[in-house]
Protein backbone atom coordinates (compact mmCIF):
# COMPACT_ATOMS: atom_id res chain seq x y z
CA UNK A 1 0.00 0.00 0.00
CA UNK A 2 1.03 3.56 -0.69
CA UNK A 3 -0.12 6.63 1.20
CA UNK A 4 -0.30 10.16 -0.18
CA UNK A 5 -1.46 13.41 1.38
CA UNK A 6 -2.97 15.98 -0.95
CA UNK A 7 -3.78 19.63 -0.25
CA UNK A 8 -7.36 20.00 -1.43
CA UNK A 9 -8.96 23.41 -1.91
CA UNK A 10 -12.70 23.88 -1.60
CA UNK A 11 -13.51 21.51 1.26
CA UNK A 12 -15.73 23.40 3.67
CA UNK A 13 -17.92 20.83 5.42
CA UNK A 14 -18.66 17.20 6.11
CA UNK A 15 -20.60 17.01 2.87
CA UNK A 16 -17.43 17.89 0.96
CA UNK A 17 -15.55 15.14 2.77
CA UNK A 18 -18.32 12.67 1.97
CA UNK A 19 -18.27 13.66 -1.71
CA UNK A 20 -14.54 12.99 -1.93
CA UNK A 21 -14.80 9.68 -0.04
CA UNK A 22 -17.68 8.49 -2.22
CA UNK A 23 -15.90 9.45 -5.43
CA UNK A 24 -12.74 7.61 -4.40
CA UNK A 25 -14.65 4.59 -3.04
CA UNK A 26 -15.98 3.97 -6.54
CA UNK A 27 -12.45 2.94 -7.58
CA UNK A 28 -10.85 -0.40 -6.85
CA UNK A 29 -7.61 -0.15 -4.91
CA UNK A 30 -8.56 2.59 -2.43
CA UNK A 31 -7.96 1.23 1.09
CA UNK A 32 -8.59 4.32 3.23
CA UNK A 33 -9.44 7.99 2.89
CA UNK A 34 -9.15 10.58 5.67
CA UNK A 35 -9.88 14.27 5.30
CA UNK A 36 -8.86 17.10 7.61
CA UNK A 37 -10.99 20.19 6.99
CA UNK A 38 -8.83 22.37 9.24
CA UNK A 39 -5.63 21.57 7.35
CA UNK A 40 -7.41 21.19 3.98
CA UNK A 41 -5.76 17.84 3.36
CA UNK A 42 -6.90 14.42 2.23
CA UNK A 43 -4.84 11.33 3.05
CA UNK A 44 -5.37 8.38 0.76
CA UNK A 45 -4.01 4.87 1.22
CA UNK A 46 -4.13 2.90 -2.02
CA UNK A 47 -2.75 -0.07 -3.94
CA UNK A 48 -0.62 1.32 -6.80
CA UNK A 49 -1.08 -1.95 -8.69
CA UNK A 50 -4.82 -1.20 -8.95
CA UNK A 51 -5.03 2.61 -9.14
CA UNK A 52 -2.56 5.33 -10.03
CA UNK A 53 -2.05 8.63 -8.21
CA UNK A 54 -3.06 10.52 -11.35
CA UNK A 55 -6.45 8.77 -11.30
CA UNK A 56 -6.92 9.70 -7.63
CA UNK A 57 -6.12 13.34 -8.39
CA UNK A 58 -8.46 13.49 -11.38
CA UNK A 59 -11.24 11.82 -9.37
CA UNK A 60 -11.01 14.49 -6.65
CA UNK A 61 -10.97 17.24 -9.27
CA UNK A 62 -13.97 15.69 -11.06
CA UNK A 63 -15.83 15.82 -7.73
CA UNK A 64 -15.44 19.62 -7.85
CA UNK A 65 -12.32 20.25 -5.77
CA UNK A 66 -8.90 21.68 -6.61
CA UNK A 67 -5.62 20.09 -5.62
CA UNK A 68 -2.96 22.58 -4.58
CA UNK A 69 0.59 22.15 -5.79
PDB file with SEQRES, HELIX, SHEET and CRYST1 records, atoms N, CA, C and O in Angstrom:
SEQRES   1 A   69  UNK UNK UNK UNK UNK UNK UNK UNK UNK UNK UNK UNK UNK          
SEQRES   2 A   69  UNK UNK UNK UNK UNK UNK UNK UNK UNK UNK UNK UNK UNK          
SEQRES   3 A   69  UNK UNK UNK UNK UNK UNK UNK UNK UNK UNK UNK UNK UNK          
SEQRES   4 A   69  UNK UNK UNK UNK UNK UNK UNK UNK UNK UNK UNK UNK UNK          
SEQRES   5 A   69  UNK UNK UNK UNK UNK UNK UNK UNK UNK UNK UNK UNK UNK          
SEQRES   6 A   69  UNK UNK UNK UNK                                              
HELIX    1 AA1 UNK A   14  UNK A   25  1                                  12    
HELIX    2 AA2 UNK A   53  UNK A   62  1                                  10    
SHEET    1 AA1 4 UNK A  30  UNK A  36  0                                        
SHEET    2 AA1 4 UNK A  41  UNK A  46 -1                                        
SHEET    3 AA1 4 UNK A   2  UNK A   9 -1                                        
SHEET    4 AA1 4 UNK A  66  UNK A  67 -1                                        
CRYST1    1.000    1.000    1.000  90.00  90.00  90.00 P 1           1          
ATOM      1  N   UNK A   1       0.837  -1.188   0.000  1.00  0.00           N  
ATOM      2  CA  UNK A   1       0.000   0.000   0.000  1.00  0.00           C  
ATOM      3  C   UNK A   1       0.882   1.251   0.000  1.00  0.00           C  
ATOM      4  O   UNK A   1       1.983   1.266   0.551  1.00  0.00           O  
ATOM      5  N   UNK A   2       0.369   2.270  -0.622  1.00  0.00           N  
ATOM      6  CA  UNK A   2       1.031   3.564  -0.688  1.00  0.00           C  
ATOM      7  C   UNK A   2       0.101   4.596  -0.070  1.00  0.00           C  
ATOM      8  O   UNK A   2      -1.119   4.509  -0.206  1.00  0.00           O  
ATOM      9  N   UNK A   3       0.687   5.569   0.607  1.00  0.00           N  
ATOM     10  CA  UNK A   3      -0.118   6.634   1.204  1.00  0.00           C  
ATOM     11  C   UNK A   3       0.354   7.971   0.665  1.00  0.00           C  
ATOM     12  O   UNK A   3       1.552   8.248   0.618  1.00  0.00           O  
ATOM     13  N   UNK A   4      -0.602   8.798   0.258  1.00  0.00           N  
ATOM     14  CA  UNK A   4      -0.295  10.157  -0.180  1.00  0.00           C  
ATOM     15  C   UNK A   4      -1.167  11.122   0.611  1.00  0.00           C  
ATOM     16  O   UNK A   4      -2.245  10.762   1.085  1.00  0.00           O  
ATOM     17  N   UNK A   5      -0.687  12.346   0.744  1.00  0.00           N  
ATOM     18  CA  UNK A   5      -1.457  13.409   1.383  1.00  0.00           C  
ATOM     19  C   UNK A   5      -1.541  14.557   0.379  1.00  0.00           C  
ATOM     20  O   UNK A   5      -0.521  15.088  -0.058  1.00  0.00           O  
ATOM     21  N   UNK A   6      -2.750  14.926   0.027  1.00  0.00           N  
ATOM     22  CA  UNK A   6      -2.970  15.984  -0.954  1.00  0.00           C  
ATOM     23  C   UNK A   6      -3.592  17.197  -0.282  1.00  0.00           C  
ATOM     24  O   UNK A   6      -4.446  17.061   0.594  1.00  0.00           O  
ATOM     25  N   UNK A   7      -3.163  18.375  -0.692  1.00  0.00           N  
ATOM     26  CA  UNK A   7      -3.778  19.632  -0.249  1.00  0.00           C  
ATOM     27  C   UNK A   7      -4.950  19.900  -1.182  1.00  0.00           C  
ATOM     28  O   UNK A   7      -4.770  20.117  -2.381  1.00  0.00           O  
ATOM     29  N   UNK A   8      -6.148  19.880  -0.616  1.00  0.00           N  
ATOM     30  CA  UNK A   8      -7.357  20.002  -1.427  1.00  0.00           C  
ATOM     31  C   UNK A   8      -8.073  21.305  -1.081  1.00  0.00           C  
ATOM     32  O   UNK A   8      -8.442  21.541   0.069  1.00  0.00           O  
ATOM     33  N   UNK A   9      -8.259  22.140  -2.092  1.00  0.00           N  
ATOM     34  CA  UNK A   9      -8.960  23.408  -1.910  1.00  0.00           C  
ATOM     35  C   UNK A   9     -10.444  23.214  -2.166  1.00  0.00           C  
ATOM     36  O   UNK A   9     -10.839  22.462  -3.056  1.00  0.00           O  
ATOM     37  N   UNK A  10     -11.265  23.901  -1.377  1.00  0.00           N  
ATOM     38  CA  UNK A  10     -12.695  23.879  -1.601  1.00  0.00           C  
ATOM     39  C   UNK A  10     -13.477  23.019  -0.625  1.00  0.00           C  
ATOM     40  O   UNK A  10     -14.707  23.009  -0.667  1.00  0.00           O  
ATOM     41  N   UNK A  11     -12.795  22.300   0.251  1.00  0.00           N  
ATOM     42  CA  UNK A  11     -13.505  21.507   1.263  1.00  0.00           C  
ATOM     43  C   UNK A  11     -13.936  22.442   2.389  1.00  0.00           C  
ATOM     44  O   UNK A  11     -13.105  23.099   3.016  1.00  0.00           O  
ATOM     45  N   UNK A  12     -15.241  22.494   2.636  1.00  0.00           N  
ATOM     46  CA  UNK A  12     -15.731  23.402   3.672  1.00  0.00           C  
ATOM     47  C   UNK A  12     -16.582  22.722   4.733  1.00  0.00           C  
ATOM     48  O   UNK A  12     -16.857  23.312   5.778  1.00  0.00           O  
ATOM     49  N   UNK A  13     -17.011  21.468   4.474  1.00  0.00           N  
ATOM     50  CA  UNK A  13     -17.921  20.826   5.422  1.00  0.00           C  
ATOM     51  C   UNK A  13     -17.853  19.306   5.300  1.00  0.00           C  
ATOM     52  O   UNK A  13     -17.135  18.757   4.464  1.00  0.00           O  
ATOM     53  N   UNK A  14     -18.611  18.660   6.145  1.00  0.00           N  
ATOM     54  CA  UNK A  14     -18.663  17.204   6.114  1.00  0.00           C  
ATOM     55  C   UNK A  14     -19.207  16.664   4.804  1.00  0.00           C  
ATOM     56  O   UNK A  14     -18.839  15.569   4.379  1.00  0.00           O  
ATOM     57  N   UNK A  15     -20.075  17.423   4.167  1.00  0.00           N  
ATOM     58  CA  UNK A  15     -20.597  17.013   2.871  1.00  0.00           C  
ATOM     59  C   UNK A  15     -19.502  16.949   1.811  1.00  0.00           C  
ATOM     60  O   UNK A  15     -19.508  16.069   0.949  1.00  0.00           O  
ATOM     61  N   UNK A  16     -18.567  17.886   1.885  1.00  0.00           N  
ATOM     62  CA  UNK A  16     -17.431  17.890   0.961  1.00  0.00           C  
ATOM     63  C   UNK A  16     -16.585  16.635   1.173  1.00  0.00           C  
ATOM     64  O   UNK A  16     -16.175  15.974   0.219  1.00  0.00           O  
ATOM     65  N   UNK A  17     -16.338  16.327   2.433  1.00  0.00           N  
ATOM     66  CA  UNK A  17     -15.550  15.136   2.774  1.00  0.00           C  
ATOM     67  C   UNK A  17     -16.247  13.892   2.244  1.00  0.00           C  
ATOM     68  O   UNK A  17     -15.607  13.011   1.670  1.00  0.00           O  
ATOM     69  N   UNK A  18     -17.555  13.821   2.437  1.00  0.00           N  
ATOM     70  CA  UNK A  18     -18.318  12.667   1.972  1.00  0.00           C  
ATOM     71  C   UNK A  18     -18.269  12.552   0.453  1.00  0.00           C  
ATOM     72  O   UNK A  18     -18.165  11.448  -0.081  1.00  0.00           O  
ATOM     73  N   UNK A  19     -18.341  13.674  -0.242  1.00  0.00           N  
ATOM     74  CA  UNK A  19     -18.268  13.663  -1.706  1.00  0.00           C  
ATOM     75  C   UNK A  19     -16.948  13.084  -2.185  1.00  0.00           C  
ATOM     76  O   UNK A  19     -16.917  12.283  -3.119  1.00  0.00           O  
ATOM     77  N   UNK A  20     -15.855  13.489  -1.542  1.00  0.00           N  
ATOM     78  CA  UNK A  20     -14.542  12.986  -1.931  1.00  0.00           C  
ATOM     79  C   UNK A  20     -14.433  11.498  -1.612  1.00  0.00           C  
ATOM     80  O   UNK A  20     -13.968  10.716  -2.442  1.00  0.00           O  
ATOM     81  N   UNK A  21     -14.858  11.106  -0.416  1.00  0.00           N  
ATOM     82  CA  UNK A  21     -14.803   9.681  -0.036  1.00  0.00           C  
ATOM     83  C   UNK A  21     -15.619   8.824  -0.992  1.00  0.00           C  
ATOM     84  O   UNK A  21     -15.156   7.771  -1.430  1.00  0.00           O  
ATOM     85  N   UNK A  22     -16.822   9.262  -1.318  1.00  0.00           N  
ATOM     86  CA  UNK A  22     -17.682   8.490  -2.219  1.00  0.00           C  
ATOM     87  C   UNK A  22     -17.075   8.382  -3.618  1.00  0.00           C  
ATOM     88  O   UNK A  22     -17.120   7.321  -4.240  1.00  0.00           O  
ATOM     89  N   UNK A  23     -16.513   9.476  -4.105  1.00  0.00           N  
ATOM     90  CA  UNK A  23     -15.902   9.453  -5.430  1.00  0.00           C  
ATOM     91  C   UNK A  23     -14.725   8.478  -5.478  1.00  0.00           C  
ATOM     92  O   UNK A  23     -14.572   7.725  -6.440  1.00  0.00           O  
ATOM     93  N   UNK A  24     -13.897   8.500  -4.431  1.00  0.00           N  
ATOM     94  CA  UNK A  24     -12.745   7.609  -4.397  1.00  0.00           C  
ATOM     95  C   UNK A  24     -13.153   6.163  -4.154  1.00  0.00           C  
ATOM     96  O   UNK A  24     -12.528   5.244  -4.685  1.00  0.00           O  
ATOM     97  N   UNK A  25     -14.197   5.953  -3.356  1.00  0.00           N  
ATOM     98  CA  UNK A  25     -14.651   4.594  -3.041  1.00  0.00           C  
ATOM     99  C   UNK A  25     -15.150   3.848  -4.280  1.00  0.00           C  
ATOM    100  O   UNK A  25     -15.210   2.618  -4.291  1.00  0.00           O  
ATOM    101  N   UNK A  26     -15.503   4.594  -5.309  1.00  0.00           N  
ATOM    102  CA  UNK A  26     -15.978   3.973  -6.542  1.00  0.00           C  
ATOM    103  C   UNK A  26     -14.854   3.283  -7.309  1.00  0.00           C  
ATOM    104  O   UNK A  26     -15.112   2.543  -8.258  1.00  0.00           O  
ATOM    105  N   UNK A  27     -13.613   3.522  -6.902  1.00  0.00           N  
ATOM    106  CA  UNK A  27     -12.452   2.938  -7.579  1.00  0.00           C  
ATOM    107  C   UNK A  27     -11.877   1.781  -6.783  1.00  0.00           C  
ATOM    108  O   UNK A  27     -11.766   1.851  -5.559  1.00  0.00           O  
ATOM    109  N   UNK A  28     -11.515   0.726  -7.478  1.00  0.00           N  
ATOM    110  CA  UNK A  28     -10.847  -0.402  -6.846  1.00  0.00           C  
ATOM    111  C   UNK A  28      -9.428   0.015  -6.476  1.00  0.00           C  
ATOM    112  O   UNK A  28      -8.763   0.727  -7.229  1.00  0.00           O  
ATOM    113  N   UNK A  29      -8.976  -0.429  -5.323  1.00  0.00           N  
ATOM    114  CA  UNK A  29      -7.609  -0.146  -4.907  1.00  0.00           C  
ATOM    115  C   UNK A  29      -7.493   0.911  -3.825  1.00  0.00           C  
ATOM    116  O   UNK A  29      -6.410   1.104  -3.274  1.00  0.00           O  
ATOM    117  N   UNK A  30      -8.585   1.603  -3.504  1.00  0.00           N  
ATOM    118  CA  UNK A  30      -8.563   2.594  -2.428  1.00  0.00           C  
ATOM    119  C   UNK A  30      -8.811   1.863  -1.114  1.00  0.00           C  
ATOM    120  O   UNK A  30      -9.858   1.244  -0.928  1.00  0.00           O  
ATOM    121  N   UNK A  31      -7.834   1.937  -0.197  1.00  0.00           N  
ATOM    122  CA  UNK A  31      -7.957   1.233   1.085  1.00  0.00           C  
ATOM    123  C   UNK A  31      -8.530   2.127   2.173  1.00  0.00           C  
ATOM    124  O   UNK A  31      -9.327   1.671   2.992  1.00  0.00           O  
ATOM    125  N   UNK A  32      -8.135   3.399   2.190  1.00  0.00           N  
ATOM    126  CA  UNK A  32      -8.590   4.316   3.232  1.00  0.00           C  
ATOM    127  C   UNK A  32      -8.496   5.752   2.740  1.00  0.00           C  
ATOM    128  O   UNK A  32      -7.609   6.107   1.964  1.00  0.00           O  
ATOM    129  N   UNK A  33      -9.432   6.569   3.210  1.00  0.00           N  
ATOM    130  CA  UNK A  33      -9.435   7.993   2.891  1.00  0.00           C  
ATOM    131  C   UNK A  33      -9.760   8.758   4.169  1.00  0.00           C  
ATOM    132  O   UNK A  33     -10.757   8.481   4.836  1.00  0.00           O  
ATOM    133  N   UNK A  34      -8.905   9.724   4.502  1.00  0.00           N  
ATOM    134  CA  UNK A  34      -9.149  10.575   5.670  1.00  0.00           C  
ATOM    135  C   UNK A  34      -8.979  12.026   5.256  1.00  0.00           C  
ATOM    136  O   UNK A  34      -7.991  12.391   4.619  1.00  0.00           O  
ATOM    137  N   UNK A  35      -9.953  12.849   5.625  1.00  0.00           N  
ATOM    138  CA  UNK A  35      -9.880  14.274   5.298  1.00  0.00           C  
ATOM    139  C   UNK A  35      -9.772  15.090   6.571  1.00  0.00           C  
ATOM    140  O   UNK A  35     -10.369  14.754   7.594  1.00  0.00           O  
ATOM    141  N   UNK A  36      -9.006  16.162   6.496  1.00  0.00           N  
ATOM    142  CA  UNK A  36      -8.858  17.102   7.607  1.00  0.00           C  
ATOM    143  C   UNK A  36      -9.274  18.473   7.089  1.00  0.00           C  
ATOM    144  O   UNK A  36      -8.524  19.129   6.365  1.00  0.00           O  
ATOM    145  N   UNK A  37     -10.481  18.900   7.470  1.00  0.00           N  
ATOM    146  CA  UNK A  37     -10.993  20.189   6.991  1.00  0.00           C  
ATOM    147  C   UNK A  37     -10.123  21.348   7.451  1.00  0.00           C  
ATOM    148  O   UNK A  37      -9.901  22.295   6.696  1.00  0.00           O  
ATOM    149  N   UNK A  38      -9.628  21.282   8.684  1.00  0.00           N  
ATOM    150  CA  UNK A  38      -8.833  22.367   9.241  1.00  0.00           C  
ATOM    151  C   UNK A  38      -7.530  22.577   8.460  1.00  0.00           C  
ATOM    152  O   UNK A  38      -7.127  23.713   8.207  1.00  0.00           O  
ATOM    153  N   UNK A  39      -6.889  21.492   8.086  1.00  0.00           N  
ATOM    154  CA  UNK A  39      -5.626  21.571   7.346  1.00  0.00           C  
ATOM    155  C   UNK A  39      -5.840  21.562   5.836  1.00  0.00           C  
ATOM    156  O   UNK A  39      -4.901  21.796   5.076  1.00  0.00           O  
ATOM    157  N   UNK A  40      -7.067  21.295   5.398  1.00  0.00           N  
ATOM    158  CA  UNK A  40      -7.412  21.190   3.976  1.00  0.00           C  
ATOM    159  C   UNK A  40      -6.586  20.115   3.291  1.00  0.00           C  
ATOM    160  O   UNK A  40      -6.031  20.331   2.213  1.00  0.00           O  
ATOM    161  N   UNK A  41      -6.512  18.945   3.937  1.00  0.00           N  
ATOM    162  CA  UNK A  41      -5.763  17.835   3.358  1.00  0.00           C  
ATOM    163  C   UNK A  41      -6.633  16.582   3.288  1.00  0.00           C  
ATOM    164  O   UNK A  41      -7.580  16.403   4.053  1.00  0.00           O  
ATOM    165  N   UNK A  42      -6.270  15.732   2.343  1.00  0.00           N  
ATOM    166  CA  UNK A  42      -6.897  14.419   2.227  1.00  0.00           C  
ATOM    167  C   UNK A  42      -5.764  13.399   2.150  1.00  0.00           C  
ATOM    168  O   UNK A  42      -4.877  13.498   1.301  1.00  0.00           O  
ATOM    169  N   UNK A  43      -5.809  12.415   3.054  1.00  0.00           N  
ATOM    170  CA  UNK A  43      -4.841  11.326   3.053  1.00  0.00           C  
ATOM    171  C   UNK A  43      -5.507  10.116   2.414  1.00  0.00           C  
ATOM    172  O   UNK A  43      -6.620   9.738   2.780  1.00  0.00           O  
ATOM    173  N   UNK A  44      -4.818   9.521   1.463  1.00  0.00           N  
ATOM    174  CA  UNK A  44      -5.371   8.377   0.758  1.00  0.00           C  
ATOM    175  C   UNK A  44      -4.368   7.237   0.808  1.00  0.00           C  
ATOM    176  O   UNK A  44      -3.202   7.407   0.451  1.00  0.00           O  
ATOM    177  N   UNK A  45      -4.826   6.079   1.250  1.00  0.00           N  
ATOM    178  CA  UNK A  45      -4.012   4.869   1.220  1.00  0.00           C  
ATOM    179  C   UNK A  45      -4.561   4.019   0.080  1.00  0.00           C  
ATOM    180  O   UNK A  45      -5.759   3.740   0.021  1.00  0.00           O  
ATOM    181  N   UNK A  46      -3.659   3.603  -0.835  1.00  0.00           N  
ATOM    182  CA  UNK A  46      -4.132   2.898  -2.019  1.00  0.00           C  
ATOM    183  C   UNK A  46      -3.116   1.867  -2.500  1.00  0.00           C  
ATOM    184  O   UNK A  46      -1.946   1.894  -2.117  1.00  0.00           O  
ATOM    185  N   UNK A  47      -3.587   0.970  -3.336  1.00  0.00           N  
ATOM    186  CA  UNK A  47      -2.750  -0.066  -3.940  1.00  0.00           C  
ATOM    187  C   UNK A  47      -2.336   0.428  -5.323  1.00  0.00           C  
ATOM    188  O   UNK A  47      -3.172   0.495  -6.224  1.00  0.00           O  
ATOM    189  N   UNK A  48      -1.055   0.778  -5.511  1.00  0.00           N  
ATOM    190  CA  UNK A  48      -0.621   1.319  -6.802  1.00  0.00           C  
ATOM    191  C   UNK A  48      -0.704   0.314  -7.954  1.00  0.00           C  
ATOM    192  O   UNK A  48      -0.591   0.695  -9.119  1.00  0.00           O  
ATOM    193  N   UNK A  49      -0.900  -0.953  -7.633  1.00  0.00           N  
ATOM    194  CA  UNK A  49      -1.081  -1.954  -8.692  1.00  0.00           C  
ATOM    195  C   UNK A  49      -2.496  -1.898  -9.268  1.00  0.00           C  
ATOM    196  O   UNK A  49      -2.752  -2.416 -10.355  1.00  0.00           O  
ATOM    197  N   UNK A  50      -3.421  -1.260  -8.523  1.00  0.00           N  
ATOM    198  CA  UNK A  50      -4.820  -1.196  -8.955  1.00  0.00           C  
ATOM    199  C   UNK A  50      -5.273   0.196  -9.367  1.00  0.00           C  
ATOM    200  O   UNK A  50      -6.186   0.334 -10.182  1.00  0.00           O  
ATOM    201  N   UNK A  51      -4.645   1.232  -8.812  1.00  0.00           N  
ATOM    202  CA  UNK A  51      -5.035   2.610  -9.136  1.00  0.00           C  
ATOM    203  C   UNK A  51      -3.800   3.501  -9.050  1.00  0.00           C  
ATOM    204  O   UNK A  51      -2.965   3.344  -8.160  1.00  0.00           O  
ATOM    205  N   UNK A  52      -3.702   4.428  -9.979  1.00  0.00           N  
ATOM    206  CA  UNK A  52      -2.555   5.334 -10.026  1.00  0.00           C  
ATOM    207  C   UNK A  52      -2.890   6.653  -9.333  1.00  0.00           C  
ATOM    208  O   UNK A  52      -4.055   7.034  -9.224  1.00  0.00           O  
ATOM    209  N   UNK A  53      -1.848   7.342  -8.867  1.00  0.00           N  
ATOM    210  CA  UNK A  53      -2.046   8.631  -8.210  1.00  0.00           C  
ATOM    211  C   UNK A  53      -2.744   9.626  -9.127  1.00  0.00           C  
ATOM    212  O   UNK A  53      -3.567  10.419  -8.672  1.00  0.00           O  
ATOM    213  N   UNK A  54      -2.422   9.587 -10.404  1.00  0.00           N  
ATOM    214  CA  UNK A  54      -3.058  10.516 -11.350  1.00  0.00           C  
ATOM    215  C   UNK A  54      -4.569  10.307 -11.400  1.00  0.00           C  
ATOM    216  O   UNK A  54      -5.320  11.273 -11.535  1.00  0.00           O  
ATOM    217  N   UNK A  55      -5.018   9.071 -11.294  1.00  0.00           N  
ATOM    218  CA  UNK A  55      -6.453   8.773 -11.296  1.00  0.00           C  
ATOM    219  C   UNK A  55      -7.096   9.304 -10.023  1.00  0.00           C  
ATOM    220  O   UNK A  55      -8.210   9.826 -10.063  1.00  0.00           O  
ATOM    221  N   UNK A  56      -6.406   9.176  -8.898  1.00  0.00           N  
ATOM    222  CA  UNK A  56      -6.915   9.702  -7.635  1.00  0.00           C  
ATOM    223  C   UNK A  56      -7.087  11.211  -7.726  1.00  0.00           C  
ATOM    224  O   UNK A  56      -8.120  11.757  -7.338  1.00  0.00           O  
ATOM    225  N   UNK A  57      -6.057  11.879  -8.245  1.00  0.00           N  
ATOM    226  CA  UNK A  57      -6.120  13.335  -8.390  1.00  0.00           C  
ATOM    227  C   UNK A  57      -7.265  13.759  -9.303  1.00  0.00           C  
ATOM    228  O   UNK A  57      -8.011  14.681  -8.976  1.00  0.00           O  
ATOM    229  N   UNK A  58      -7.407  13.095 -10.438  1.00  0.00           N  
ATOM    230  CA  UNK A  58      -8.460  13.486 -11.382  1.00  0.00           C  
ATOM    231  C   UNK A  58      -9.847  13.186 -10.821  1.00  0.00           C  
ATOM    232  O   UNK A  58     -10.804  13.895 -11.132  1.00  0.00           O  
ATOM    233  N   UNK A  59      -9.968  12.141  -9.995  1.00  0.00           N  
ATOM    234  CA  UNK A  59     -11.243  11.821  -9.366  1.00  0.00           C  
ATOM    235  C   UNK A  59     -11.660  12.919  -8.399  1.00  0.00           C  
ATOM    236  O   UNK A  59     -12.823  13.322  -8.376  1.00  0.00           O  
ATOM    237  N   UNK A  60     -10.712  13.406  -7.599  1.00  0.00           N  
ATOM    238  CA  UNK A  60     -11.010  14.486  -6.653  1.00  0.00           C  
ATOM    239  C   UNK A  60     -11.386  15.758  -7.408  1.00  0.00           C  
ATOM    240  O   UNK A  60     -12.321  16.459  -7.022  1.00  0.00           O  
ATOM    241  N   UNK A  61     -10.666  16.049  -8.470  1.00  0.00           N  
ATOM    242  CA  UNK A  61     -10.972  17.237  -9.269  1.00  0.00           C  
ATOM    243  C   UNK A  61     -12.333  17.113  -9.950  1.00  0.00           C  
ATOM    244  O   UNK A  61     -13.071  18.093 -10.046  1.00  0.00           O  
ATOM    245  N   UNK A  62     -12.665  15.912 -10.422  1.00  0.00           N  
ATOM    246  CA  UNK A  62     -13.965  15.691 -11.064  1.00  0.00           C  
ATOM    247  C   UNK A  62     -15.112  15.849 -10.063  1.00  0.00           C  
ATOM    248  O   UNK A  62     -16.243  16.146 -10.447  1.00  0.00           O  
ATOM    249  N   UNK A  63     -14.812  15.648  -8.780  1.00  0.00           N  
ATOM    250  CA  UNK A  63     -15.830  15.819  -7.726  1.00  0.00           C  
ATOM    251  C   UNK A  63     -16.033  17.296  -7.397  1.00  0.00           C  
ATOM    252  O   UNK A  63     -16.897  17.635  -6.588  1.00  0.00           O  
ATOM    253  N   UNK A  64     -15.236  18.189  -8.024  1.00  0.00           N  
ATOM    254  CA  UNK A  64     -15.438  19.617  -7.847  1.00  0.00           C  
ATOM    255  C   UNK A  64     -14.437  20.322  -6.934  1.00  0.00           C  
ATOM    256  O   UNK A  64     -14.688  21.440  -6.485  1.00  0.00           O  
ATOM    257  N   UNK A  65     -13.315  19.678  -6.660  1.00  0.00           N  
ATOM    258  CA  UNK A  65     -12.323  20.254  -5.766  1.00  0.00           C  
ATOM    259  C   UNK A  65     -11.003  20.473  -6.504  1.00  0.00           C  
ATOM    260  O   UNK A  65     -10.727  19.811  -7.504  1.00  0.00           O  
ATOM    261  N   UNK A  66     -10.201  21.392  -6.011  1.00  0.00           N  
ATOM    262  CA  UNK A  66      -8.898  21.678  -6.610  1.00  0.00           C  
ATOM    263  C   UNK A  66      -7.803  21.117  -5.720  1.00  0.00           C  
ATOM    264  O   UNK A  66      -7.897  21.160  -4.493  1.00  0.00           O  
ATOM    265  N   UNK A  67      -6.772  20.595  -6.350  1.00  0.00           N  
ATOM    266  CA  UNK A  67      -5.621  20.091  -5.621  1.00  0.00           C  
ATOM    267  C   UNK A  67      -4.503  21.103  -5.750  1.00  0.00           C  
ATOM    268  O   UNK A  67      -4.074  21.438  -6.854  1.00  0.00           O  
ATOM    269  N   UNK A  68      -4.031  21.592  -4.601  1.00  0.00           N  
ATOM    270  CA  UNK A  68      -2.963  22.583  -4.584  1.00  0.00           C  
ATOM    271  C   UNK A  68      -1.631  21.912  -4.866  1.00  0.00           C  
ATOM    272  O   UNK A  68      -1.426  20.738  -4.558  1.00  0.00           O  
ATOM    273  N   UNK A  69      -0.737  22.679  -5.455  1.00  0.00           N  
ATOM    274  CA  UNK A  69       0.589  22.148  -5.788  1.00  0.00           C  
ATOM    275  C   UNK A  69       1.422  21.903  -4.559  1.00  0.00           C  
ATOM    276  O   UNK A  69       2.564  21.457  -4.666  1.00  0.00           O  
TER     277      UNK A  69                                                      
END                                                                             
